[in-house]
Amino acid sequence: MRSDSQKQIWRVVSFFGAVSLALGLLFTLGAASKPSPKAKEQASSYSPVKITEPFATTTARMKEEKPKVMKQHMDLLNQRYDLSNRAAKGVNMTKGKAVQEGVRVKLPANMTWEKLAALRPEEIKEKGLWPAGFFPLPHPNHAEGGMVFPKFHIDEIKKQEGRDLTRFDLDFDLPDHFLPEFPPPIFLTTRLDLGDVSQGKVVTIMNYYELFNGILNPKQLEGLRLLVTPFPQQQFNQTEDRRSELPSRGVTCFDCHVNGHTNGATHLVGDIRPQEFRHRLDTPPLRGVNIQRLFGSQRALKSVEDFTEFEQRAAYFDGDPVIGTKKGLNILERGSQVHFMAEFQEILDFPPAPKLNIYGKLDKDKASEAEWRGQEIFFGKAQCAACHVPPYYTDNLMHNLRAERFYKPQMINGRMAAVDGPIKTFPLRGIKDSPPYLHDGRLLTLEDTVEFFNMIQGLNLNNQEKQDLVAFMRAL
């Protein structure tokens, strides 16, 4: 039995023990509720839905930042490339725009293409000799991303529709002379006898009917209407996190794929996270989709219907349908709208290639000596036909070039240059009409492209072989 004094001492000890325990718990809970200064913010696959900054503040802030953002990016381009306007003599796109010539990627100091090609990939990687222009190309502001249009297209749409595709935070980056001709011609597989059916105009909601009524069937005409109808998009919509000063009706499929071709507009792919790993997108032509069986540079969608539906449901909103619901996600009806849009896209043809025979190879009576030699190299030493199979010069497969063999992973203006992964084989028919090249537009000319693949494949082509190969591709 405890004495009264022992009981009193026990009560005091118990009281102070309880107080200490309570204080300890409060301290622990308080510490847990405060983030550690070293704690990294949790990455998320989702875009923020609720914007706390007033739109006027966002606009003012990003306008102020724009000159610095653009200077940083343009400095990068000028470090990588010769951006001068240097047209090839007597070589034009289908409607007459001059084709740029020459290797524009700059080499490291005291290096030549011949010396570089003689090195093993491991040596190039270890010594940091991979040319800057061969690295993945960042978006003008990679951390921000989104659709950016060339000024000539912005001006034409504003003139025709009063719809403004200007971004207050960014401008398009590549000079006009490295982009496809504008407006591009339209050739239809169903009416080859008509030649270019665009009549030299940019097809929009304002003129599509007068241009194509009587040429297309009703389904195709309705499909074309939907392809030139503006729908809300991540940067162009009515919400406070848009990047146009005024609320926007949105963008159309043909704002990037103008006249069923391309104007070089750029964006970031929607199917990769986090942001720094997303690839810049060089808008590919819609010409010849009837012979293609893969769509999207890496998504490998299996039909143009899948591609059409995917673009509006996901790609318009950076692959985030949650934010798309907020901004005005347009759900296309598969059985009629998607089907009709696909019907029109399926009749967009490649431009004429008068020097090719019915098998997609050169007619010897029409080809020059350089073109003929180039064809032999294409199907022989350069092994281009391993992927680019005639008559349309695609194998409808995906291939991994493993360019990362040549460089160490590194951050370039917000873009993590690491592993590209497998990329679809794009058709080479009409290739001179659709610069720049590769899936992200990092190669400005066909000469750049030949040098890139000479390195990637270890071909050891000499200068004459490279020139002949370019001459052949221009004939496609």
C-alpha positions in Angstrom: 0.0 0.0 0.0 1.2 3.5 -1.0 1.4 6.2 1.7 -0.5 9.5 1.2 2.8 11.3 0.4 3.7 8.7 -2.2 0.3 9.1 -3.8 0.8 12.9 -4.0 4.2 12.6 -5.6 2.8 10.1 -8.1 0.0 12.5 -9.1 2.6 15.3 -9.7 4.8 13.1 -11.8 1.8 11.9 -13.8 0.6 15.4 -14.3 3.9 16.7 -15.7 4.4 13.6 -17.8 1.0 14.2 -19.4 1.9 17.8 -20.1 5.2 16.8 -21.6 3.5 14.3 -23.8 0.9 16.8 -25.0 3.5 19.4 -25.7 5.5 16.9 -27.6 2.5 15.9 -29.7 1.7 19.5 -30.5 5.2 20.2 -31.5 5.3 17.2 -33.7 2.0 18.0 -35.4 3.0 21.6 -35.9 6.3 20.5 -37.5 4.4 18.1 -39.7 2.0 20.8 -40.9 4.8 23.0 -42.1 6.6 22.0 -45.3 10.3 21.3 -44.9 12.3 24.1 -46.6 14.0 21.3 -48.5 10.8 19.6 -49.6 10.3 19.5 -53.3 6.8 20.5 -54.7 4.8 17.4 -55.7 4.8 17.0 -59.5 1.4 16.8 -61.1 0.1 15.6 -64.5 -2.7 18.3 -64.4 -2.8 22.0 -65.3 -4.1 24.4 -62.6 -7.9 24.9 -63.0 -8.4 27.8 -60.5 -6.3 30.8 -61.5 -5.6 33.2 -58.5 -3.8 36.0 -60.4 -6.1 38.6 -62.1 -6.0 38.4 -65.9 -4.8 42.1 -66.1 -1.9 41.3 -63.9 -1.0 38.2 -65.9 -1.1 40.1 -69.2 1.0 43.0 -67.8 3.6 40.6 -66.3 4.0 38.4 -69.4 4.1 41.4 -71.7 7.0 42.8 -69.6 8.8 39.4 -69.6 8.3 38.9 -73.4 11.4 40.8 -74.7 13.6 38.9 -72.4 12.0 35.5 -73.1 12.2 36.1 -76.9 15.8 37.4 -76.7 17.0 34.3 -74.8 15.3 32.0 -77.4 16.5 34.0 -80.5 20.1 34.0 -79.0 19.9 30.2 -78.9 18.7 30.0 -82.5 21.5 32.3 -83.7 24.1 30.3 -81.8 22.8 27.1 -83.4 22.1 28.2 -87.0 22.9 30.4 -89.9 19.5 32.1 -90.2 20.3 34.1 -93.3 18.1 34.1 -96.4 20.1 32.1 -98.9 17.9 30.6 -101.6 18.9 27.8 -103.9 19.1 28.9 -107.5 16.3 27.6 -109.7 14.8 25.4 -106.9 11.3 26.4 -105.9 8.3 25.0 -104.0 5.2 24.1 -106.0 3.8 27.6 -106.3 7.2 29.3 -106.6 8.6 30.1 -103.2 12.4 29.7 -103.1 13.9 26.7 -101.3 16.6 27.5 -98.8 20.0 25.8 -99.4 23.1 24.9 -97.5 23.9 23.4 -94.1 22.6 25.9 -91.5 23.6 24.0 -88.4 26.8 25.5 -86.9 29.7 23.2 -86.0 31.8 23.4 -82.8 35.0 25.5 -83.1 37.8 24.0 -85.2 35.6 21.2 -86.4 34.5 20.0 -89.9 31.7 17.7 -90.9 34.3 15.2 -92.2 36.3 15.2 -88.9 33.1 14.9 -86.9 31.8 12.0 -88.9 35.1 10.1 -88.4 34.5 10.1 -84.6 32.6 7.4 -82.7 29.4 8.4 -80.9 31.1 7.8 -77.6 33.9 10.2 -78.4 31.4 12.9 -79.6 29.4 12.5 -76.4 32.5 12.5 -74.1 34.0 15.6 -75.7 30.7 17.5 -76.1 31.0 17.9 -79.9 27.4 17.2 -80.9 26.4 20.3 -83.0 24.0 22.5 -81.1 21.5 22.5 -84.0 21.2 18.7 -83.7 19.9 18.8 -80.1 16.1 18.8 -79.6 14.7 22.3 -80.4 12.9 24.0 -77.5 9.6 25.9 -77.8 10.1 29.7 -77.9 9.1 29.5 -74.2 9.3 25.8 -73.2 8.0 26.3 -69.7 4.9 28.0 -71.0 4.4 26.1 -74.3 1.2 26.3 -76.4 0.3 27.1 -80.0 2.3 29.8 -81.7 1.5 31.0 -85.3 3.7 32.8 -87.9 2.8 36.4 -88.3 1.7 36.0 -92.0 -1.0 33.6 -90.9 -2.1 35.8 -88.0 -2.5 38.7 -90.4 -4.5 36.7 -93.0 -6.9 35.3 -90.4 -7.4 38.7 -88.8 -8.2 40.2 -92.3 -10.6 37.4 -93.3 -12.4 36.7 -90.0 -11.4 39.4 -87.5 -10.1 36.6 -85.3 -6.8 37.4 -83.6 -4.2 34.6 -83.1 -1.7 37.0 -81.6 -0.2 35.9 -78.3 0.6 38.7 -75.8 3.5 36.7 -74.3 5.3 35.2 -77.4 6.0 35.5 -81.0 6.8 32.8 -83.6 10.5 32.2 -83.8 11.7 30.8 -87.2 12.2 33.3 -90.1 9.6 33.1 -92.8 12.1 32.0 -95.5 12.5 28.6 -93.6 8.7 28.0 -93.7 6.4 26.5 -96.3 4.9 28.7 -99.0 1.8 30.7 -98.0 -0.9 30.0 -99.1 0.0 26.5 -100.1 -1.8 24.9 -103.1 -4.4 22.1 -102.6 -4.5 19.0 -104.8 -7.4 16.5 -104.5 -7.0 12.8 -105.3 -10.6 12.9 -106.6 -10.1 15.8 -109.0 -6.5 15.8 -110.2 -7.7 17.4 -113.4 -8.3 20.7 -111.6 -4.8 21.1 -110.3 -4.6 23.6 -107.4 -8.2 24.1 -106.2 -7.3 26.8 -103.6 -7.3 29.5 -106.2 -4.4 31.0 -104.4 -6.4 31.7 -101.3 -6.2 30.7 -97.6 -9.3 28.5 -97.1 -11.3 29.7 -94.1 -14.9 29.7 -92.8 -15.4 32.8 -94.9 -14.7 31.3 -98.3 -14.7 27.4 -98.1 -18.2 27.1 -99.5 -17.7 29.2 -102.6 -14.4 27.5 -103.3 -15.6 23.9 -102.9 -19.3 23.8 -103.5 -19.7 21.7 -106.7 -16.3 20.0 -106.2 -16.9 18.1 -103.0 -19.8 15.9 -102.0 -22.0 17.1 -99.1 -20.1 15.0 -96.5 -16.7 16.3 -97.6 -18.0 19.8 -97.7 -19.4 19.5 -94.1 -16.1 18.0 -93.0 -14.2 20.9 -94.5 -16.5 23.4 -92.7 -15.6 21.7 -89.4 -11.9 21.9 -90.2 -12.1 25.7 -90.7 -14.5 26.3 -87.7 -12.8 27.9 -84.6 -13.1 25.9 -81.4 -11.7 26.8 -77.9 -8.1 25.8 -77.3 -5.7 26.1 -74.4 -4.2 29.5 -75.3 -7.2 30.9 -77.3 -10.5 30.7 -75.4 -12.7 32.8 -73.1 -11.1 32.1 -69.7 -8.7 34.1 -67.6 -5.8 31.7 -68.4 -5.8 32.3 -72.1 -2.9 34.0 -73.9 -4.8 36.3 -76.2 -5.7 39.8 -75.0 -9.4 39.5 -75.9 -11.6 36.4 -75.3 -11.1 34.2 -78.4 -13.4 31.9 -80.3 -10.4 29.6 -80.5 -8.4 28.0 -83.3 -9.2 25.8 -86.3 -7.5 22.6 -87.6 -6.5 24.6 -90.6 -4.8 27.3 -88.5 -1.8 24.9 -88.3 -2.6 22.6 -91.3 -3.4 25.6 -93.5 -5.0 24.5 -96.8 -4.5 20.9 -95.7 -0.7 21.4 -95.6 1.3 23.3 -93.0 2.5 26.8 -92.2 5.1 25.7 -89.7 3.1 26.6 -86.6 4.5 25.1 -83.4 3.2 23.6 -80.2 4.2 21.1 -77.6 3.1 17.4 -77.8 0.4 16.7 -75.2 1.4 13.1 -74.4 4.5 13.6 -72.2 5.1 14.8 -68.7 6.8 16.6 -67.0 6.9 19.8 -69.0 10.6 19.9 -69.7 10.4 16.5 -71.5 7.6 17.5 -73.8 8.7 17.7 -77.5 8.3 20.7 -79.6 6.0 19.9 -82.5 6.6 20.9 -86.1 3.2 20.8 -87.7 3.2 18.0 -90.4 1.3 18.3 -93.7 -2.1 16.5 -94.0 -1.2 15.8 -97.7 -1.3 12.1 -98.4 -3.0 11.0 -95.1 -4.9 8.4 -97.3 -1.7 6.4 -97.6 -0.6 6.7 -93.9 -1.4 4.2 -91.2 0.1 6.0 -88.2 -0.8 9.5 -87.0 1.0 11.7 -84.5 4.8 11.7 -84.3 4.9 9.3 -81.4 1.3 8.5 -80.5 0.9 6.0 -83.3 -2.9 6.6 -83.6 -4.2 4.1 -86.1 -6.6 6.2 -88.3 -7.1 9.8 -89.3 -10.5 9.6 -87.5 -8.6 8.8 -84.3 -6.2 11.6 -84.9 -9.0 14.1 -85.6 -10.9 13.2 -82.5 -7.7 13.1 -80.3 -6.6 16.6 -81.5 -9.8 18.3 -80.4 -10.3 16.3 -77.2 -6.8 16.4 -75.9 -4.1 18.0 -78.0 -6.0 21.3 -78.1 -5.7 21.4 -74.3 -2.1 20.1 -73.8 -3.4 16.6 -73.3 -5.5 17.6 -70.3 -9.3 17.1 -70.7 -9.8 18.4 -67.2 -8.7 21.9 -68.2 -10.4 21.4 -71.5 -13.8 21.1 -69.8 -13.2 24.5 -68.2 -12.1 26.2 -71.5 -14.8 24.7 -73.8 -13.9 21.2 -74.8 -15.5 20.4 -78.2 -16.8 16.8 -78.3 -17.0 15.8 -81.9 -19.6 13.2 -82.8 -17.7 10.2 -84.2 -20.3 8.9 -86.6 -20.9 12.1 -88.5 -18.6 15.0 -87.7 -15.3 13.0 -87.3 -16.2 10.8 -90.2 -17.0 13.8 -92.4 -13.7 15.6 -91.4 -11.8 12.5 -92.2 -13.5 12.1 -95.6 -12.1 15.5 -96.6 -8.6 14.9 -95.2 -8.4 11.5 -97.0 -8.6 13.2 -100.4 -5.7 15.7 -99.9 -3.0 14.7 -102.3 0.7 15.3 -102.5 1.9 18.0 -105.0 2.7 16.8 -108.5 6.2 15.3 -109.0 6.6 15.3 -112.8 10.0 13.5 -112.7 8.7 10.4 -110.9 7.2 7.4 -112.7 4.2 5.3 -111.5 6.5 3.4 -109.1 7.6 6.6 -107.4 11.1 6.5 -108.8 12.8 8.8 -111.3 12.0 8.7 -115.0 15.5 8.6 -116.4 14.5 10.7 -119.4 13.4 13.5 -117.1 15.9 13.4 -114.2 19.2 15.3 -114.1 22.5 13.5 -113.6 22.7 14.7 -110.0 19.1 13.5 -109.3 19.9 10.1 -110.8 23.1 9.7 -108.8 21.1 10.8 -105.7 18.5 8.1 -106.2 21.2 5.5 -106.4 22.7 6.7 -103.1 19.2 6.9 -101.5 18.5 3.2 -102.3 22.1 2.2 -101.8 24.9 3.6 -99.6 22.6 5.9 -97.6 20.1 3.2 -96.8 17.2 5.8 -96.7 14.8 3.3 -98.3 15.1 1.0 -95.3 12.4 3.3 -93.8 11.4 5.6 -96.7 9.9 3.1 -99.1 8.5 4.2 -102.5 6.2 5.3 -104.0 5.3 7.6 -101.0 8.6 7.1 -99.2 7.3 5.9 -95.8 7.1 2.4 -94.2 4.2 3.4 -91.9 6.3 2.3 -88.9 8.1 4.0 -86.0 11.9 4.0 -85.5 14.2 5.0 -82.7 17.2 6.9 -84.0 18.8 6.9 -80.5 20.4 10.3 -81.1 21.2 10.4 -77.3 24.2 8.2 -78.1 25.9 11.4 -79.1 25.3 13.7 -76.2 24.8 13.8 -72.4 21.3 14.8 -71.1 21.1 18.5 -70.5 18.6 21.3 -70.0 18.4 23.7 -73.0 16.1 26.8 -72.4 13.7 24.7 -70.4 13.8 21.7 -72.7 15.5 18.5 -71.3 17.5 17.1 -74.2 17.5 13.5 -73.3 15.8 10.6 -75.2 13.5 11.2 -78.1 12.3 7.6 -78.4 10.6 6.1 -81.5 9.3 8.5 -84.1 7.0 7.7 -87.0 8.4 7.6 -90.5 7.0 10.7 -92.3 6.5 10.5 -96.1 9.1 12.2 -98.2 6.8 12.9 -101.1 6.7 16.7 -101.6 9.4 17.1 -99.0 10.9 20.3 -100.4 7.5 22.0 -99.8 7.4 21.4 -96.0 10.5 22.7 -94.2 11.7 22.6 -91.4 12.5 19.0 -90.8 12.4 16.2 -88.2 9.5 16.0 -85.8 10.5 19.1 -83.8 11.8 21.2 -86.8 15.4 21.3 -85.5 16.7 20.8 -89.1 16.1 23.9 -91.3 17.2 22.6 -94.7 17.5 19.3 -96.5 21.2 19.7 -96.4 21.0 19.8 -92.5 18.9 16.7 -92.7 21.5 14.8 -94.8 24.3 15.8 -92.3 22.1 14.7 -89.4 21.4 11.2 -90.8 25.0 10.9 -92.1 26.0 11.1 -88.4 23.1 9.0 -87.0 23.7 6.2 -89.4 27.5 6.4 -89.7 27.3 6.6 -93.5 30.5 8.5 -94.3 29.0 10.2 -97.3 31.3 12.5 -99.2 30.3 16.1 -100.3 29.2 15.1 -103.8 27.1 12.2 -102.5 25.4 14.6 -100.0 24.6 17.1 -102.7 23.2 14.4 -105.0 21.0 13.1 -102.2 19.5 16.5 -101.7 18.9 16.9 -105.4 17.0 13.6 -105.5 14.8 14.5 -102.5 13.9 17.8 -104.1 12.5 15.8 -107.0 10.2 13.9 -104.8 
